[in-house]
Amino acid sequence: MRVCVVGCGAVGSLFAAHLAQLEDVEVWAYDLARDHVDAINRVGLRLSGAGELLSRPRATADASELPPCDFGIVATKAMHTAGAVEATAQVFAQGCVATVQNGLGNEEAIAKHVDRVIRGTTFPAGKLLEPGHVQWDVKGETTLGPFEPKPAPTEEIERLAEAIDRAGMPTKAVPDARGPQWRKVIFNAATNPIGALTGLTHGRVCEDPALRRLVSGLVDEGKAVAAAQGIELDADPEELIDHAAKPEVAYDHKASMLQDVEARRPTEVDYLNGGIVRFGDEHGVETPLNRAIWALVKGLERSW
Amino acid sequence: MRACVVGAGAIGSLFAAHLATVGDVVVLTRRDGHARALNEEGLRVSGRHEFTSRVTATADPRDLPEFDVGIIATKATGLEEAAQSLAGRFATATMMTVQNGLGAEGAMRRHGEWQLVSAVTFMSGTKHSDTHVEYILDTPTWLGPYGDTPFERVQEIAEVLVDSGLKAEALPDLLPAQWSKLIFNATVNGVSALTGLPHDAHFAAEGDDSDLGHLVHQLVDEGKRVAAAAGVELHDDPWEMNVLATKRGSAHYPSMLEDVDARRPTEVELINGALVREAARLGVEAPLHTAVYRLVKAREASYS
């Protein structure tokens, strides 16, 4: 089996490093950061933190060097999906492409260039420490399922899930992957931008009762949009929010969107709150709070 | 007329310098050095008007001479301290509050039985130093009676302001103007503080779904529903005030934005907090203003 990880940042590196340990899987990492690519080719890809490993995927910043692949795992930031998939689509002409990205709309962007698409959600997280070296912060499950308008065959989804799982990242293939996806989107959309707009860590957002009510208001809108599509959440996002607020979990964690704002990078708000607004509009569900938060974060981006 | 200006920020400095051209003015500052500089150098106005006034200044309220009109021009956050410093004295003086938001008159009343005049000012300036203020927008100050203050007294004060070169108008009922400005400030200052944007064209943009103008418009509409429930017919439409202000060329930096940038306490309680509390008192839903209020409060909490 040949797999190409498209976008080998922190999350992409977790997948590439794990899969590259398997004898029967050849892994390619495609990323535009040349120093990262060079380091991977020179000394390998190293994970430390929640687990230690060093493996040797092949890496390139040039899509024309990629051989035809059975699977793609897209792990770019959501705003780079279209460009990254357009650049690599030819290597997946006979393959299936999964997204493990944040937010809503990635599957649609992939399906513009690829015929067999896998809807995915992953909870592990980390950060790039230096070229070739990723800190693995959080372990967690990955769920894969068909993207309904252009689905990958079930046996292929199961084949990819089995490989990732065997490589050491717990992964399940399911017939409907929207539940975990929406749980994570609702969690992210309700907490990330609040951190970004206030500068508070996740734990401090949650311990301010008035602010926590705003978070719940955002969650409720997301749940209503999910329900209108017939999506059953696999668990209540509120539980995830409260769990993450515990001192031993992620009390001091600065949301990735806050990190983006502090570094003045574009955020994923279009794919989180913007995605909830868009799906809400399509299904006749009002989302005034998500709309407000979306506009505020876009305003913040425009102030730079 | 003998005037005392309490607080020598941009607005206080503009009042003091102009009034000193038609009468005696004493300025109560917070810092000794500020008072000393004013006594030595006078107070320079540039921009719309060009002149330098002689003023007397002190940072010690015990040094204040008798006066006829007190202009309380501190930030809302400094109002309580200002009222305390005048308590028990100047019984024959009329005190005029020009703070943003609601509740300044009540705060003064708790400290003395002075005759009170409510005012809202739309003029703006930038302080370049302790002794130099640039007069930027020469939009008017509106004055109205508070409690049983006779309207004639309000008219007298307005005439003195006009004689001094400022734009001013006495209104029998100030509430319509006060509420117009309250809704305008709660919306514009709150959104500006959260996004980092000065009050510029973004606030009137209603093209794309995520454009800030939609949120600004909805905040204004929500505020108008609160005003209607309070039985107040607005003097000006806050949305039109917003559009007009964004067309003036140079973008204005609302004080709430300057405050969060400098990590200072903001006027959020007297502006956004006042509006949200009025909404709750009147039984009007105000979810968007509530969200902005909570987010700015949380932003303040993030300083420590």
Interface residues (C-beta under 8 A of the other chain):
Chain A: I194 L197 T198 G199 L200 R204 V205 D208 A210 L211 R213 L214 G217 D270 G274 V277 R278 P288 L289 R291 A292 I293 W294 A295 L296 K298 G299 L300 R302 S303 W304
Chain B: V191 L194 T195 G196 L197 H202 D209 S210 D211 L212 H214 L215 Q218 P287 L288 T290 A291 V292 R294 L295 K297 A298 R299 A301 S302
